[in-house]
Amino acid sequence: MYKHFFKRLIDFIIVFCVLAVIWPILLGIAFGLHFANKGAGAFFFQERPGKNGKIFKVIKFKTMTDERDAAGNLLPDAERLTKVGRFVRSTSIDELPQLINVLKGDMALIGPRPLLVKYLPLYSPVQARRHEVRPGISGWAQCHGRNAISWTKKFELDVWYVDHCTLWTDIQVIFITINNVLRRKDINSSTAATMEAFNGNN
């Protein structure tokens, strides 16, 4: 009952109340990022698969510039990530605009993170089960390693959540997430500024 009805109702009520309070803060952050990103904008929109693989546009604060090399190609992520953007990402502030996605019903507060559309054909049948629930701003995998664990382990944790989606599980995720954010734990992988791409084998 919780998974199929109350979870969505609780998410809507919480997010509506939170946005009513913090919208001036979000506006201020957006204003600051606009200048830090050298005019590249403050928001990042990208198509992601949601529940049952339905595509939606996720909203995040933009933490990188659009700087390119002489050939017109975007510079590596590490070179485009600004100091302000690094702080916004390390504190998970970049995830806050996704509250709008939750309000719309594209996402939930807690669930497997929405990944890139191009990964859809790479999932095994078991890994694809992560799409049986709405994707979340935070999730079981984010509480147990985030970007510091392998893709294989991350998908195992996502599927575990699908099979154990309860109010108590979500409460655990909320408290662990708050603790991880305050400690800025497991923000990046061990080998890159952002998580390595999934290729179906890692």
N, C-alpha and C positions, 0 to 999 in steps of 0.2 A: 504493500500500500504506500509506504514511504517513497520507494523508488519510482513509482509510476504516477504519484499525485502530490503528496505532501512536500516532496523535495522541491518541485518546481514552484509551489505556492510559497514556501518558506524563502526560497531564493529571491522571488519577486518582491516580497515584502521587505526583506533586509536590504536589497540593492536600492529600492525606491527611497527608503529612509536615508541610506548612506549618501546617495547622490544629492539628495535635497540639502544635505549638510556640507558636503565637500566640493560642490561644483565651483565655488570661487577659487579654491586651491587648485583644482584641475585647470582652470582658466589661466591662473598665474604660471603654472608649470608649462603650459602650452606656449605662453607668451615668451618665456625664457628660452625654451627649446628652439623656437623659431629663429632666434638670433644666434644661438649656439651652433645650430646646424647650417649656418651661413645661407639662410634663405631657402633651405630645402624643405621647409615645412616642419610642423610639430607632430603630425600624425602619420602613422604608417597603416595602410590598408592592404590586406592580402587575402586572397581566397584560400579557405581552409575547409576540409571536410568535417561536417558535424555528425549528429546522430544519424545512423543508417547511411552515412556517407554523403548526406546532403550538403552541397557546397554553400558556404556563406562567407562574408567578408569580415575578418577579424580586425579589430581596431586596437592599435597600441601607440604609445608615445614613440616618436622616432628618435633614435639615439645616435644616428650616423648621418654624415653629410652625403651629398651625391657627387663628390669629387671623382674625377676620371683621369686616366693617364692620357698620353699624347695620341693614342689610338682610339680614344673615346670609350675605353672600357672602365668600368667602376674599379676603383682601387680596392685592395683587400680590406675586409671588414676591420681588421685591427688598425689600419691607417685612417679609416673614416670614422671610427668611434671617437667622439669628442670627450673631453674631460667631464663635461656636464652629463653627456650621455652615459659615460661609464658609471657615474654616481647614480643616475636614474635607474640604470640596469641593475647595479649591485644592490640597490635597496628595493628592487622589484616595483618601483614606481611606474615603470613603463607598462606594467600590466593593468593599471587602474582603468584606462578607457574601455577595457573589456567588460566593465560593469554594465556598459550600454548594451553589449552583446547579450549579457545575462538578462537584462530587462526585456530585450526583444525576444528572448527564448532561443537564441542560437546556441547559447552556452549555459553552463551551470556554474555556481561558485566552486564546486568540487567535482572533479572528473578527470579523465585522461586529457593531457594537453592536446589541443588541435595542432596537427602537424601539416606538412606541405601536401598539396594535392598530388604532386608527382610521386609521392611514396605509396599511393593507394595500390597500384599493381604489384608492388614489391612485398606486400604483407603475405604471410602464410595465413591459412584459414583461421588458425588460433589467434594470431596477432590482430587480424581484422576484427575480432570480437570487441576490440576497444571502442568500436563505433556503435555498440549496442546501447550506449548511454550518451547523453550530451557531453561534449568536451568541457573541461573546467579551467578556471583561472589558476587553480592549484589542484594537485592530485596526489594519489598515493605514491607514485614514482617520484614526484618532486620532494616528498617528505623523506624519501629513502635514497638520496643520492643526487637527484636532479641531473645536472649536466656532468657529474663526476662518475656516472656509471655507464655501462655499455648499452647500446640500443636493445640488445637481446634481453638484458635484465630489466630495462625500462618497460618493454612490452609485457614481460611476465608480470610485473607489478600492476600495469594497467589492466590486464585481464583479471588479475586477482581482485582488483577493485570492482570490476563489473559483477563478479560473483559474490561480492561481500559489501554491496552498496546499502548501508544502513545509516541511520541518524548518528549512531555512536561512531561509526567509521568516519563520517564527515566531520564530527566534532574533533576527533583525533587529528585529522588532517589540518583543520583550522589552527589548532594550538601548535602543532609541530611547524606549520608554515610560518606562523608569527615568530616562533623561536629562531627558525632558520634565517628569516629576513633580518631580524635584529642582529644576528651573528654574521650576516652576509655569507652564509655557508653554501658551498657547492654551486656557486654562480656560474663558473666556467668549467669547461673540460680541462684536462691536464695538458692538452697539446694545442689549444687554439683559443682565440678570443671569444668565439662563439662555438656552439656544438657542431661537431663534424657531421657531414651529410650522411644520411642512411642510404646504403647501397643494396640492402637485401641480405647482406651477410654479416654485418657488424651489430 
